[in-house]
Amino acid sequence: MEDLLKVKAKIKEFTASCGHQKSLELLELLPTGKMLRSKLILKIAGVNENSINLCAIVEMIHGASLLHDDVIDEADSRRGKPSINALYDNKTAIMFGDILYSIAFTKLTFMNPKIAYNISNAVTLLSIGEMIDVDLGKSFNTDYNLYLDMIYKKTGSLIEASASSAAILAGLDEAKYALYGRNLGIAFQMVDDILDITSDAATLGKPAMADFKEGKVTIPYLKLYGKLDINEKEKLRSLYKKDLNEAENNWIKEQLKVTNALQDSIELTRKLGYEALESIKDENNSSLIDIMKQMCDREF
């Protein structure tokens, strides 16, 4: 916890360096979440000036992407708190996101060029992933590979880059940690997609089963669609992007259960997790094992 406070202090310091008071005020309103990327970096590279700087850069990039994401999704809350676009307006949220991106990239120029490339390239992939996500939301997607490509780019790429960059800082095998980070990122997004169905609104900080209404055909729905007969497939399609009543919600949840689509989705996240653990089995890093197991072996 103390180490994450150092990261938060560094983010504030970096933001203050641009000399814009409103950005500091907006930063105070931006929820930090679990800071998974920072935890990952510090568990791989240890706590030192370079790793704290890298954490701050990555968290600022992640925060900027969420600011833009909330505008795209027209979200009025983030982690149970009002979003910046709801408190102010879309223009403020977009421009503050741009400021965080710009500061992060400026600070990135002082780091190892390979790390700068890893993080910068991940932001390109992240942005492409966001665009793919928007495009996929225009119709009912049934292609698992499209979904997988989207969540890798949108979520997995920055976590992959965080892990590989931390390995560079620590003089470790970059490829092993990149694979760990990639699978952690993909599994993390799948877990989030599953929790959208299995958790309540109070836990989520947003309405439960909001993804389907927003046009996101996530892994549980993809698994479910593949198990339904023709008439049931048509029914599921008819509920897409619709305000569901209690009976419709219950029908989806019951089908997810009886077809084992939900359980299959959970098992897929665990498979990804244990593949990641296999990649670092000789690295003697119990903390990374714990991070993955806590995520994949949780109660849904």
N, C-alpha and C positions, 0 to 999 in steps of 0.2 A: 504493500500500500504506500509506504514511504517513497519507494522508487517511482511510483506513478505520480505522486505529488511533485516530484522533481520534473517529470515530463510536462505536467500541467504548468508548472512555473516557467519552463522553457518555452512552451507555446505562447504564454503571455508575454514573455520577453521578446520573442520573435515578432509577435503582433505589434507590440509597442514600438519596435524598431522602425515601423513605417510612418510613425508620427501622426497617426489618425485616431483621434480620441473615440470617435463613434465605433470604429472597428473593435476597440477594447471593450466598449459597452456591449456590443453585439456578442462578443466572445463569451461574456459572462452568462448570456442567455442560451448558449449552445450546449446541449447535453453531451457529456463525454462518453456515456455508455460503459461497457466493460473494458474497453481499451485492449482488445484481444491482440491487435498487431503489436502494440508496445510490450505487452507481456511476453509475446513470442520473441521479439528482438532481444529483450533483456535476459530471457532464459537461455538464449543462444550466445549472445555476445558479452554478457555480464553488464554490470552497471559502471559506466565510465562516460567521459564527456562526449565521445563520438557516438556511443549507443543512445544516450539521452537526446542528442541532437537529431539522430536518425528517427527516433520515436516521435519527436515533436513534428518533424517534417511529414512523416507518414500520417500522423493523426490529423494534421492540418489539411492534408490532401483528402483524407477520408471524410473529414468534416465538410469540406467544400463540396464533395460529391453528394453528400446527404442534403445539403442546402439546395443544390440543383434538383436532386431527386424529389424533394418535397414540392418544389414548384411544378415539376413535370406531373407528379401524381396528385396535385392539388390537395396535398395533405395539410390538415390544420393542427396536427400534433406530431411530436417526435419523442419517443420514449416516455410517453405520459405527460409531456409538457407541451405548451403551445409552440408551434414551429415559428421560425423567424418570418416566414411569408405570411403567417396568420397574425403575428404581432405587429408587423409593419406592412409589407406588400411584396409582391414578386420581384420587383426591381431591386429592392434592398437585399433580398435573399440572394439573388443572382450576383449582384455586384460584390457582396460580402464574400460569397464563394470564390469569385474571381480574385479578390484580394488575398484570401487564404492560399489559393493556388499559387499566386505570384510570389508571395513571401516564401512559401515552401520551396519553389523552384530556385529562388535566389539563394537561399541557404544551402540548397543541394549542390550548387556550383562549388562550394568549399569542400565537398567530400570526394572520396575516391571516384575517379571517372567511371569505373565499372558499376559502382553503386548508383551513381547519378543516372547511368543508362538504364539499369534495372528498374529504378523507381519511375523514371520518365516514361519508359516504354509501357510500364504497367498502367500509367494514367491514360495513355493512348488506348490501350485495350479496355480499360474501365469505361472510357467514354464511348467506345464502339459498342461495348456490352449494353450500356444504357440505351443506345439507339436501337440495337437489336430488340431489347426488351419492349420498347415503345412499339416497334413494328410488329412484334409477336402479339401484342395486345389488341391488334386490329381484327383478329379472327381467332377461332378456336384452334390452337396448335396441337397436333397429335404426334409431332416428331421429337422423340427424346433427344436426338443428337443436337437439334437446334436449341433445345432447352439447356442441355449440358454446356454447349459452346457459350451460350449467353451467360450462365451463372459463373463459368470459369472466368470470362472476361470481366464481368461486372463486379464480382466479389473475389474470386480465387486469385486473379492476377496480382492484386496489390498485396495479398497475404503471402503469395509465393515470392514476390519481390522482397518483401520484408524479411522473410526467412533466409533467402539466398544472400541478401545484402548483409544481414547480421553474421552469416557464416564467413563472408569476406572479411568483416571487421575482426572476427575471432581467428582467422587463419584456418578455417575448417573447410570440409568438402562442400563446395557451393551446390553441386548437382544433387547431393543427398538431401540437403535442407530445402532446396527448391521443390523437390518432389513432395516432401513432407508438407511444405506450405501450400502447394497447389491442392493436394487432397484435403488438407485441413480447411482451406477456403471453400472448396466445393461442398464438402460435408457440412460446414457451418451454414451455408445458404440452404441446403436441403433440410437441415434441422429447423431452421427458421421457417421454411415453407410448411413443414409438418406441424410446428407449434401454432401456426396460423389456424389450423383446424382443431388441434387438441386442447389449446389453452383458452381461457376466458378473456374477456375484454380488459379486466382489471390487471391481469398478468401481462398481457400484450402491450398495454398502453394505447390500443387502438381497437376498433370493433373486430370480434372474432370472425374468421372466414371472410376477411375483407379481400384477400388476394383474388378469389374467383370473380367477385363483383367488379374488381378493378381490371379484369381482363388477363389475369396471370394464371395460365394453366401450368401449375407447378407439379413436382414429382408425384404427389399422391393422386392427383387428378389424371396424370398421364398413365400411371399404373392402373387406376380404376378403369379408364376408358378402354384399355386393352383387354379387360376382363369381362366387359358387359356385352350383352347380345345387341342385335341391331336396334330394337325398340328402346332398350335402356340407354344405348349410346345417344340416340336422338333426344331422349329426355334430358340427359346430362347437358347436351349442347343447348337445349332450350333454356336451361337455367343459367347459362353463361352470361356474365355481365348484368345480372338481374338482381334487384332487391329481393332476397329470398325470404319467404315466410317461414314460420316454425316447422311446418310439415315438410317443406322443400329442404330446409337445412337438415332435418332429421333423416330424410331419405338419403341424402348424400352421405351423411355420417354412417348410416346403417350399411349402405353399399360398400363404403370403404372398409368396414369391419368384416362383413360376411365374405367379401371377395379376397380378403387378406391384402388388399392394395396398400393400406396404411402400414401394416406390418412389413410388407415387402419394401416399402420406402425406408422404413427404419433400418431394416437389414442392409439395404444398399449403403446408407450412411456409415454403418459399422464396417462394412467391407472396405469402403474408401479409407476409413480411419485406420484399420489394421494394415492396409497396404502402406500407408504413410509410416506407421510404426516399424514396419519391416525395413523401410529405406534407411532408418537411423538406428537399427538394432545394435550396431557396434559402436555407437557414439557415447554410450553411458550417460545419457541425459534423462534422468527420471522425470524431470519437470515437464518435458515435452510429452512423455508418455501420459502423465497425469492430465495435461491439457486436453489431449485427444480423447482419453477415456472418459473424462468428466462430461465431454460434449456428446459423445456417441453412445455412452452407456447410461444416459439419464433416463428418467421416467417421462414418458410421453402421455 
